[in-house]
């Protein structure tokens, strides 16, 4: 009996449990992930949290600006420093938000293509 060259070698891809993988590698990768739950990238989740903190913290400082104004005890008070960096925090949060939305749009487009 004659065998095809690939069968003569006996090479098959197996998953981490040793089970042979089907020809469609994309479908096999989905099956080995353990369900339809998407894997969450921890760095993206942390960036979303940082974005919320930056935008929310900067907005909270602007909303409570009257508590930060007042005479100081000499030198540069901490309230002045916090109020000075608030616009930059909001800007960094908005930049991170735009970057995250762009990243999610690119991921969505790759999955559809």
C-alpha positions in Angstrom: 0.0 0.0 0.0 1.3 3.4 -0.9 1.0 6.4 1.5 1.0 10.1 0.9 4.3 11.7 1.9 2.9 13.5 4.9 1.4 10.3 6.2 4.6 8.4 5.7 6.4 10.8 8.0 3.7 10.6 10.6 3.8 14.2 11.7 0.7 15.6 13.3 0.2 18.7 15.3 -1.1 18.1 18.8 -2.5 20.4 21.4 -1.1 20.7 25.0 -3.0 17.6 26.1 -1.6 15.5 23.2 -4.8 15.3 21.2 -4.4 15.6 17.4 -5.4 19.0 16.1 -7.7 19.3 13.1 -6.5 20.9 9.9 -8.2 24.2 10.6 -5.7 25.7 13.1 -7.9 28.7 13.9 -10.8 26.5 14.9 -8.5 24.3 16.9 -7.1 27.3 18.7 -10.6 28.3 19.7 -11.4 24.9 21.0 -8.2 24.7 23.2 -9.0 28.1 24.8 -11.8 26.6 26.8 -14.9 28.2 25.5 -16.2 31.3 23.9 -15.0 33.6 26.6 -12.5 36.0 25.2 -9.1 36.3 26.9 -8.7 39.7 28.5 -5.3 41.4 28.1 -4.3 42.5 31.6 -2.3 45.5 30.3 -5.3 46.8 28.4 -7.5 46.4 31.5 -4.9 48.3 33.6 -4.8 51.0 30.9 -8.6 51.4 31.0 -8.4 51.7 34.8 -5.6 54.3 34.5 -7.7 56.2 32.0 -10.7 56.4 34.3 -8.5 57.4 37.2 -6.8 60.2 35.2 -9.9 61.7 33.7 -12.0 61.3 36.8 -9.3 62.6 39.2 -8.6 65.6 37.0 -12.3 66.4 36.6 -12.8 66.0 40.4 -10.0 68.5 41.1 -11.5 71.0 38.7 -14.9 70.5 40.2 -13.5 71.2 43.7 -11.2 74.0 42.7 -12.5 76.2 45.5 -11.1 73.9 48.1 -7.7 74.1 46.6 -7.6 77.9 46.5 -6.5 79.8 49.6 -3.5 81.2 51.4 -0.6 78.8 51.9 1.9 78.5 54.7 4.8 79.6 52.5 6.5 77.6 49.8 4.5 75.7 47.3 1.6 73.9 48.9 0.5 70.4 47.8 -2.9 71.7 46.7 -1.2 74.1 44.2 0.8 71.2 42.8 -2.2 69.0 42.5 -4.3 71.7 40.8 -1.3 72.5 38.5 -1.1 68.9 37.2 -4.8 68.3 36.9 -5.1 69.5 33.2 -2.2 67.3 32.2 -3.8 64.3 34.0 -7.1 64.9 32.0 -5.1 65.3 28.8 -3.2 62.1 29.4 -6.4 60.3 30.2 -8.1 61.5 27.0 -5.1 60.5 25.0 -5.1 57.1 26.6 -8.9 56.8 25.9 -8.4 57.7 22.2 -5.5 55.2 22.0 -7.6 52.5 23.6 -10.5 53.1 21.3 -8.2 52.9 18.3 -6.7 49.7 19.5 -10.1 48.1 20.0 -11.2 49.3 16.6 -8.1 47.7 15.0 -8.7 44.4 16.9 -12.4 44.4 15.8 -11.4 45.0 12.2 -8.8 42.2 12.3 -11.4 39.7 13.6 -13.8 40.6 10.9 -11.3 40.3 8.1 
